[in-house]
């Protein structure tokens, strides 16, 4: 880890999940990027290519901006995926997650291979195509967030399945999830948010060797509390992160629940 990376104000564990709270969103993002970058560099020292899944959401802004500035990463040896995409948006819609990640990350660091989900394609065929790409080799790293309803990727509570037989599937987004897209400033009103999306499933995300979960903001505090302190259940899909062998969660003061006893 970079010696100049911010230090957490608090650190604790919830199950196997390692949790760190930082003083601000900026410090949280820099710390997460420093540790993720070190994990990428370590992997590049031991294998030819590294396969990484990225989340597309405003909650990831500080992390992605800091990751771009990390040195010593041979991005030409990175194969990049994203974890979800709306169905039915126009190809030039700025709300597309592929557009978000291309703008925020891929166009800046130029990964050797970038696999984008095509929300304009026939959904079942596109899910199968993307699943085949995921099966080509194990995932090394997933960089994710948590939704206000506790979702990971677009695995909302009504559709999340901890034992899902699929790697990528079409889902009907629940109303809370769609409202969050308005809260985040991605859409002007609820009716503009697509009802359907494609998402990597919970087993697909959990299959990665290492997970880095970045969750800032007061709107996420309830979901974070459920993730860390509630039962492990699809009512809060992110709660499954407590069972992963190597997952780290990064919080700011606003998203962090009360100090654990």
ABEGO torsion letter per residue (X at the ends): XBAABBBBABBBBBEABBBBBBABAAAAAAAAAAAAAAAAAAAAAABABBBBBBBBBAAAAAAAAAAAABBGBBAAABBBBBABBBBGBBAABAABAAAAAAAAAAAAAGBABBBBBBAABBAAAAAAAAAAAAAABBBABBBBBBBAAGBBEABBAAABBAABABABBBBBBBAAAAAAAAAAGABABAAABBABBBBBBAAAAAABABBBBBBBEAAAAAAAAAAAABBBBAABAAAAAAABABBBBBBBAAABBBBBX
